[in-house]
Amino acid sequence: MTAPPPFVVRARKPHGTATYNCPTPEWALKKLADFQAAGHDSITITGPDGQSLTEADLLALVADPDGAARKAARVTADLKS
């Protein structure tokens, strides 16, 4: 069994780029706060599906971790029968 892809948090630093692969949105939120506190520029967050995320997106994932799963698990009826 493979682990789900991580959340990736990147920041431009004076001498390169720092990249953290975070297994949970909580960890990604902490790394984002660390980068902001250190004054790093160009902070980006990428979700497990490769989509760009904002701090608000991470906060929503932390507040309701099953929200995205519930939306994805919706079943639609086939009305052709």
C-alpha positions as a Markdown table, in Angstrom:
| # | Residue | x | y | z |
|---|---|---|---|---|
| 1 | Met | 0.0 | 0.0 | 0.0 |
| 2 | Thr | 1.3 | 3.4 | -0.9 |
| 3 | Ala | 0.9 | 6.6 | 1.1 |
| 4 | Pro | -1.2 | 9.4 | -0.4 |
| 5 | Pro | 0.8 | 12.1 | -2.1 |
| 6 | Pro | 1.9 | 14.8 | 0.3 |
| 7 | Phe | 1.0 | 18.5 | 0.5 |
| 8 | Val | 4.0 | 20.4 | -0.8 |
| 9 | Val | 5.0 | 23.7 | 0.7 |
| 10 | Arg | 7.7 | 25.7 | -1.1 |
| 11 | Ala | 9.3 | 29.1 | -0.3 |
| 12 | Arg | 11.9 | 31.1 | -2.0 |
| 13 | Lys | 14.9 | 31.8 | 0.3 |
| 14 | Pro | 17.8 | 34.1 | -0.2 |
| 15 | His | 20.0 | 31.2 | -1.4 |
| 16 | Gly | 17.6 | 28.8 | -3.1 |
| 17 | Thr | 14.3 | 27.2 | -2.4 |
| 18 | Ala | 13.0 | 25.2 | 0.6 |
| 19 | Thr | 10.5 | 22.4 | -0.1 |
| 20 | Tyr | 8.6 | 20.4 | 2.5 |
| 21 | Asn | 6.5 | 17.3 | 1.7 |
| 22 | Cys | 3.8 | 17.3 | 4.3 |
| 23 | Pro | 1.7 | 14.2 | 4.8 |
| 24 | Thr | -1.3 | 16.2 | 6.4 |
| 25 | Pro | -2.9 | 19.6 | 5.9 |
| 26 | Glu | -2.1 | 20.4 | 9.6 |
| 27 | Trp | 1.6 | 19.9 | 8.9 |
| 28 | Ala | 1.4 | 22.0 | 5.7 |
| 29 | Leu | -0.3 | 24.8 | 7.7 |
| 30 | Lys | 2.5 | 24.7 | 10.3 |
| 31 | Lys | 5.2 | 24.9 | 7.6 |
| 32 | Leu | 3.3 | 27.8 | 6.0 |
| 33 | Ala | 3.3 | 29.6 | 9.3 |
| 34 | Asp | 7.0 | 28.9 | 9.8 |
| 35 | Phe | 7.9 | 30.3 | 6.3 |
| 36 | Gln | 5.7 | 33.4 | 6.9 |
| 37 | Ala | 7.3 | 34.0 | 10.3 |
| 38 | Ala | 10.8 | 33.7 | 8.7 |
| 39 | Gly | 9.8 | 36.3 | 6.1 |
| 40 | His | 10.3 | 34.1 | 3.1 |
| 41 | Asp | 9.0 | 35.1 | -0.3 |
| 42 | Ser | 6.9 | 33.3 | -2.9 |
| 43 | Ile | 5.4 | 30.7 | -0.7 |
| 44 | Thr | 3.3 | 28.1 | -2.7 |
| 45 | Ile | 1.2 | 25.2 | -1.5 |
| 46 | Thr | 0.3 | 22.3 | -3.7 |
| 47 | Gly | -2.3 | 19.7 | -2.7 |
| 48 | Pro | -2.2 | 15.9 | -3.2 |
| 49 | Asp | -3.8 | 16.2 | -6.6 |
| 50 | Gly | -1.4 | 18.9 | -7.8 |
| 51 | Gln | -3.8 | 21.7 | -7.3 |
| 52 | Ser | -2.7 | 25.1 | -5.8 |
| 53 | Leu | -4.0 | 25.7 | -2.4 |
| 54 | Thr | -4.3 | 28.8 | -0.2 |
| 55 | Glu | -4.0 | 29.2 | 3.5 |
| 56 | Ala | -7.8 | 29.3 | 3.7 |
| 57 | Asp | -8.0 | 26.0 | 1.8 |
| 58 | Leu | -5.7 | 24.4 | 4.3 |
| 59 | Leu | -7.7 | 25.8 | 7.2 |
| 60 | Ala | -10.9 | 24.4 | 5.7 |
| 61 | Leu | -9.2 | 21.0 | 5.3 |
| 62 | Val | -8.1 | 21.0 | 8.9 |
| 63 | Ala | -11.5 | 22.1 | 10.2 |
| 64 | Asp | -13.4 | 19.5 | 8.1 |
| 65 | Pro | -11.0 | 16.8 | 6.9 |
| 66 | Asp | -13.8 | 14.6 | 5.5 |
| 67 | Gly | -15.5 | 17.4 | 3.6 |
| 68 | Ala | -13.6 | 16.7 | 0.4 |
| 69 | Ala | -14.0 | 13.0 | 0.8 |
| 70 | Arg | -17.8 | 13.3 | 1.3 |
| 71 | Lys | -18.1 | 15.4 | -1.9 |
| 72 | Ala | -16.1 | 12.9 | -3.9 |
| 73 | Ala | -18.1 | 10.0 | -2.5 |
| 74 | Arg | -21.4 | 11.3 | -3.8 |
| 75 | Val | -23.2 | 8.8 | -5.9 |
| 76 | Thr | -25.2 | 9.9 | -8.9 |
| 77 | Ala | -28.2 | 7.9 | -10.2 |
| 78 | Asp | -28.2 | 6.7 | -13.8 |
| 79 | Leu | -31.6 | 7.9 | -15.1 |
| 80 | Lys | -31.3 | 6.0 | -18.4 |
| 81 | Ser | -32.8 | 2.7 | -16.9 |
